[in-house]
Amino acid sequence: MTPPVVHSLREQIREHILEGIVSGRWQPGERIVERRIAAELLVSQTPVREALRELESLRLIESVPNKGVRVRDLSAADLKESYPVRAGLEQVAAELAAETLAEDVSALEREVAALEVADRAGDSEAQARHTVAFHREIVRAARNSVLLHTWESLGIEVWTTLSIRWLSPEPRTHAEDHAEIVRAFRRRDPAIGEVLKRHVLNCAPQI
């Protein structure tokens, strides 16, 4: 059985705010009040401030002098910007991890199985979570801490969630695309880096 995912308080608050942005609870330009969120969630303002700082670093919200924190007016173009950078990083990761994953793709297969369940249920939250977990396993398998840190600093989970739940309102499946990547690793495809790079670029929002 897969162990339950345990999120830190900051991550839970970040997801709460992110859900509010995705659902339209907070509209572009609308102020997000730190004190109100803390009271609503029965937490101190410190983890709320940390979560807001993280979302600001990802350019989802912005601090306006004398006006507080507000939701940015995001477009598909904003979401698309990180994908070429991510594609380049994952191309390198795939090439570094190729031999390791050719020997053992079980971690990737677990995420594909979870994606199959999420696809059947039309569960966009699970689709985003397991999509990110799949790609994180590849980056981890590269065994390069600088690469992993740089990849995670892009806020992959947040952008993937927004891309799937906000800009892809029509249901779509994700398991088969990722299963094909597993098969490429297993057969030691010499072009595995390009395979993963194309996959990531194809996931970018279409504008």
Summary of the structure (lengths in Angstrom):
residues: 207
radius of gyration: 18.0
end to end distance: 39.7
largest distance: 57.9
contacts: 593
relative contact order: 0.14
helix: 68%
strand: 5%
